[in-house]
Structure formats: C-alpha cells, structure tokens
Amino acid sequence: RECPDAAPDLPEEIDYPENPEQPEEKEPEEELYNFEDYADNYED
C-alpha cells in the first residue's frame, strides 16, 4: 500500500487510502464538477 507501484494509474491516490477524510473530500468535488457538466449537456 505504501508503494506507488500498486496503482500506476493513480499514484497520488495511493496516499489517500490511509486518509478516509481525504478521499471523501475529493469525491464530492469531482461529483459536483461532473454534475455541472452533465446538466450543461442535458440542457443542450
């Protein structure tokens, strides 16, 4: 888990697993961003 080789796709996210508070904060931000993009596409 400490090795970034475990997740070559998301080497930075590997450091988050140990911090349950970090991933939670990053998720909502991505969801909100995606939601806005989706709404724009939906309205169009």
C-alpha atoms as one frame of an Amber mdcrd trajectory, in Angstrom:
protein
   0.000   0.000   0.000   2.940   2.341   0.662   4.325   1.548  -2.778   3.006
   3.759  -5.581   3.575   0.805  -7.903   0.351  -0.659  -6.542  -1.637   1.869
  -8.569   0.291   3.147 -11.590  -2.935   4.734 -12.785  -3.379   6.814  -9.630
  -0.062   7.017  -7.797  -1.231  10.085  -5.926  -4.471   8.494  -4.827  -2.481
   5.696  -3.182  -1.598   8.147  -0.438  -5.272   8.870   0.164  -6.455   5.363
   1.145  -4.848   5.819   4.553  -6.762   9.085   4.990 -10.506   8.376   4.892
 -11.137  12.098   5.204  -9.143  12.971   2.097 -10.923  10.697  -0.415 -14.307
  11.822   0.855 -13.459  15.452   0.256 -12.115  14.710  -3.210 -15.172  12.710
  -4.236 -17.794  15.430  -3.743 -15.702  17.893  -5.723 -15.492  15.529  -8.675
 -19.186  14.714  -8.464 -20.143  18.363  -8.420 -17.932  19.092 -11.407 -19.371
  16.147 -13.305 -22.886  17.116 -12.358 -22.420  20.607 -13.798 -21.033  19.182
 -16.998 -23.922  16.739 -17.163 -26.526  19.449 -16.580 -24.977  21.510 -19.367
 -25.174  18.557 -21.720 -28.665  17.683 -20.583 -29.953  21.226 -21.080 -28.431
  21.364 -24.521
